[in-house]
Each structure stands twice: as structure tokens, then as C-alpha cells.
Amino acid sequence: MASSSSSSSSSSSSIYSQISLKVGRSWQLHSTHDGVQRRVISVGIGGSDTELFGTRVVETIGTKLSNKWSFAGGSRFVVISDVPKLNPFRKCCGVSASWYAGSQIASSAFTLGTVAVLPFYTLMVLAPKAELTKKSVESGTPYVVLGLLYGYLLYLSWTPDTIRMMFASKYWLPELPGIAKMFSSELTLASAWIHLLAVDLFAARQVFLEGLEFDVETRHSVSLCLLFCPIGIIVHVMTKLLTKRSSNT
């Protein structure tokens, strides 16, 4: 009885000693026709000569779970996860990129136009009698540059609804709500700013040239034209009248 038990124990130990478990894991990326990339992770459990359990589980995360049995294939767990591919040409990304580019153009044009007119104001205020100032002010180059920049921004900001928003009333007259809606675009706002810079510089130029012609102080009027152009023009007219009166007396 003892020998039978010992032989059974040795037979059992020899069986277990001959079986060594092994676990294998691997993963692969598979692309399908619908633009979805699937990651396949396989885990296998088996012995040195044969594999123990015959089952295969295929799981697609968020889609389906299916079981396939194969006693020859061993135990294998296959996890398939759906990983959507990033497509830079999707419509929403295109709209976002377009909006970002328009915002950058508007910001750059705003800064460029502001910086471009400052040297002319500086010369008219700090060196009104200099020959360089007179030649710079009489030149038409800054107005051509500002006009081209304004036209480019106007082209970018123009939409089929621009005219309708500008003349929203039944009498084809501008209305404040329509103008406010039109200026909600950064490109439109930047074009309006360039428009103001060109008109203000032209008005300051006229004030400056009149000051040279009639020997009238214009530095304060030119400075106001940069920030508050209508007030600068009014101040220049008042200064010219006061100068004329003082010269007559």
C-alpha cells in the first residue's frame, strides 16, 4: 500500500515536473479601412510540449466581445482597442486654424500700422522746423502703404453679409446694431483701425503744413490728432484764430 502510494506520488510529481507553464504576451497595431487604428494585445498560457487551455477571447473596447474556442491554440486573450487617428485636415480643425490665422494677421496688422505712423508724429512734434520733417510729411508713401494694408484686411474680412450689415435699415442707411455685429470680427476691427490711422495722419499732416504756412504753433494740435483727431482739428482752428488776432493787435 505504501509502495503504491509512493509510486502514485512519484508518478504525479513526474507529471507535474514535465509541465512547465509559459506565458507569452505580444501586441500589434492594425489599421482598418474606416481610419481606425486597433491595438491587438495577445496573452498565451501553455506548456513546454502542449498548451493547457483552449480558449480565445476577442474584445473590441466599446464595440463587441466575442469568444472563439480552439483546443489547439492554447489560452489566448486578445484585446483590441479602438484608437482614432488624428486627421489634421478635418473640417473643425480647418475652421480653428483659419480663425487662428485670421486673428494673428489682424494682430500683426494692428501693431504694424500703429508703429508705422509714430515716426511721422514724432518728427512733427519734436522737430517741426527740420528739413527731414518737411520732406517726410510731404511724402505720400505712408498713405500708400496704409491703403494697401487696409485693402488687404478688407479683402480678408469681407463676407456676403457685409453690405447687409452696413445698410441694415429699410432705407439703406447704416444702423448701430449692424455695425456693431460687423466689428465683432477682429479682421474688420483691424481694418477700421488702419483706416483711422491713415485719416488721422492725413489730418495731422494738413494741420502741420498749415502751421508752417501761417506760422502757427501746431505741436499740441498734431499730438491731439494722433489720439483724438476731431479735437485736434478744432484746437488747431482755435489756435490759428488766436494767432491771427494777436498778430493784428
Rosetta blueprint (number, residue, H / E / L):
1 M L
2 A H
3 S H
4 S H
5 S H
6 S H
7 S H
8 S H
9 S H
10 S H
11 S H
12 S H
13 S H
14 S H
15 I H
16 Y H
17 S H
18 Q H
19 I L
20 S L
21 L L
22 K E
23 V E
24 G E
25 R E
26 S E
27 W E
28 Q E
29 L E
30 H E
31 S E
32 T L
33 H L
34 D L
35 G L
36 V E
37 Q E
38 R E
39 R E
40 V E
41 I E
42 S E
43 V E
44 G E
45 I E
46 G E
47 G L
48 S L
49 D L
50 T L
51 E L
52 L L
53 F L
54 G L
55 T E
56 R E
57 V E
58 V E
59 E E
60 T E
61 I L
62 G L
63 T L
64 K E
65 L E
66 S E
67 N E
68 K E
69 W L
70 S L
71 F L
72 A L
73 G L
74 G L
75 S E
76 R E
77 F E
78 V E
79 V E
80 I E
81 S E
82 D E
83 V E
84 P E
85 K L
86 L L
87 N L
88 P L
89 F L
90 R L
91 K H
92 C H
93 C H
94 G H
95 V H
96 S H
97 A H
98 S H
99 W H
100 Y H
101 A H
102 G H
103 S H
104 Q H
105 I H
106 A H
107 S H
108 S H
109 A H
110 F H
111 T H
112 L H
113 G H
114 T H
115 V H
116 A H
117 V H
118 L H
119 P H
120 F H
121 Y H
122 T H
123 L H
124 M H
125 V H
126 L H
127 A L
128 P L
129 K L
130 A L
131 E H
132 L H
133 T H
134 K H
135 K H
136 S H
137 V H
138 E H
139 S L
140 G L
141 T H
142 P H
143 Y H
144 V H
145 V H
146 L H
147 G H
148 L H
149 L H
150 Y H
151 G H
152 Y H
153 L H
154 L H
155 Y H
156 L H
157 S H
158 W L
159 T L
160 P L
161 D L
162 T H
163 I H
164 R H
165 M H
166 M H
167 F L
168 A L
169 S L
170 K L
171 Y L
172 W L
173 L L
174 P L
175 E L
176 L H
177 P H
178 G H
179 I H
180 A H
181 K H
182 M H
183 F L
184 S L
185 S L
186 E H
187 L H
188 T H
189 L H
190 A H
191 S H
192 A H
193 W H
194 I H
195 H H
196 L H
197 L H
198 A H
199 V H
200 D H
201 L H
202 F H
203 A H
204 A H
205 R H
206 Q H
207 V H
208 F H
209 L H
210 E H
211 G H
212 L H
213 E H
214 F H
215 D L
216 V L
217 E L
218 T L
219 R H
220 H H
221 S H
222 V H
223 S H
224 L H
225 C H
226 L H
227 L H
228 F L
229 C H
230 P H
231 I H
232 G H
233 I H
234 I H
235 V H
236 H H
237 V H
238 M H
239 T H
240 K H
241 L H
242 L H
243 T H
244 K H
245 R H
246 S H
247 S H
248 N H
249 T L
